[in-house]
Amino acid sequence: MRIIVDAMGGDNSIQATALGSVEAVEELDLEVTLIGKKDLIEKELNKNNYTGNKIEIIHAEDIILNEDSPTLSIRRKKNSSMVIGFNKLKEGYGDAFISTGNTGALLAGGLFIIKRIEGIDRAAISSVYPTRDGMTLLLDMGANVDCKPEYLQQFAIMGSIYSEKVLGVKSPSVGLVNVGTEKEKGNILIKEAYELLANSNINFYGNIEARDVPEGIVDVMVCDGFVGNVILKLTEGLANLFFSTLKEEFKKSFSSKIGALMLKPQLKSFKERFDYREYGGAPLLGVRKPIIKAHGSSDGLAIKNAIKQAKIFTEGKVIDRIEEDVKKI
């Protein structure tokens, strides 16, 4: 198996992708292709004392920047690391593609170069969401702010398959994010989507409210991209507020500092549950090949876990299952 990685996209892209790739090929049975400026990548691999033959480099002179127009950059920057990566994936040179770069460009490349699965109207960005009981899958995270009921039905099917095949959840339950749990609640979109989900071949739980999101009462949470992005950004803000406030409180007195020291193992474990690096990246579901959007601030650990995630994604034949199940709608 070969995983293609865009080495030029994120904040610490070359350092992170080099380190993460070295750790991945040492731990996992796979090979990695890094795409980017060859001399810079080689320098980072040397820093990590890598002398093996499981990592190759394909030179790319150009980079798609975060401020670039997603659609125009995919069409015009043919020599960028992201576009070359997409084309290599399309050719079958590798089994999956990972990038820490421009999210809009990643979505555009997935749609224009890799193409949507037949029967899927919109691709969705999904993400693992830490909860009280472990983790749940949330989609869409922002790719589709305006949706039709059929899109939410397709998100539910794709999310259910991914949860089962990649996250290892048996018969995953699916909840529809709404303003109330009653069937009659919600706007026209949600009411019509509820009927479609209730009559789909999935384990449909019903409606869930925003306060249910962190409780983990379902394995897959479905919403449009507007709602999903609000949930994600609000959660990030609350988490930052919680940890920064806690840190300030622990510094207030000698006794609180002693308390913090005694609680250090528990606090570390708690923080790890909310650490995006532990979960890899956000899969783009609905396109014909496995594509993962890694966080722009990813370090080596995050990249290694994204590569591991891509391996499980590929081995689980998620794309094949989506193609099969969509035909049954």
Helices and strands as residue ranges (DSSP letters): E 2-6, H 13-27, E 31-36, H 38-47, E 55-59, H 70-76, H 81-91, E 96-99, H 103-109, I 110-114, E 124-131, E 134-139, H 149-165, E 173-177, H 188-198, E 203-208, G 210-215, E 220-222, H 225-250, H 254-262, H 264-273, G 276-279, E 282-285, E 291-293, H 300-315, H 318-326
